[in-house]
Amino acid sequence: MFIRFVTTGGTIDKIYFDALSQFEIGDSQIKHILTEGLADFDYEIVPLLQKDSIDMTDEDREILRDYIASDTSDRYVVTHGTDTMSETAEVLADLRDKTIVLTGALSPARFKSTDAIFNVGMAVAAVQVAAPGVYIAMSGQVFAAGEVRKNRAENKFERS
């Protein structure tokens, strides 16, 4: 099985700059996560954007949508910031002949305590077994696009 990973930025790829006391988007951590997880399937990583999802525009979402629509693969894991992940999933929802799973992290993958590894693992499993469609793998669950929201107060994803 072949899976194309498309990275767009978000917390999963953030780096903490101690001197500045802020986070910035760094290089994607997907290769590291897959290597450390002993992933045994064919994949390619495509770095498409490096943005916090709050900064993602409709044009950015169309770039992602157009890339997936014109690409030859049929299975995608998209790493994405959590704040607008649900909106991006809805933009992709009309790509009915592909299985697309968006995932990310509530804390950077570089942190010792992070949900990134678990979420990426869930996304990899989901993209292999789910029917064509668009999904979000977060908070220990897989949600269909249009049926999920981020609960910022509780810092988790839930059915909408």
C-alpha positions, 0 to 999 in steps of 0.5 A: 500500500502507498500513502502520500503524506502532505504537510501543511504546517501547524503545531505538529511541526512547531519549534520552540525558540527559547530566546524568543519565547515563541513557537515557529513552524519548522521542518516536518516531523513526519519522516522522523515519526514514521522512521521511529515507528518502524513504518513498513509501507511505501510512502512519500512526503510532500511538503506543501505549506508551512503555516499555522492553520490560523493563517491558512487562507481559502487560497491555501486550502484550494492549493491543497485541494488542487494538489490532491485532485490532480495527484495520482495517489488515492490515499493521503495523510495531511498534517495540518494545524488544529485550529482550522483543520475542520474547515480544510476537511470540508473544502476537501470533502468533494474529492470522493474517489480518494481517502484523505485523513487530516491529522495534527497535534495539540503539542509539537512533535518535538516535545517529549509529551505529545499527541503527534505520534499517536495521531499520526499512527491513527491517521495511517491506520484510518487511511488504510481501512476507511472508504474513500472520503475525508476524515480527521484523526484526532483525540483518539477518534476518527471523524468524518469531515463535516461532523467534527469540531475542535473544542478549544475549551477542553483542547480536544476534537469532538462530534459537532 
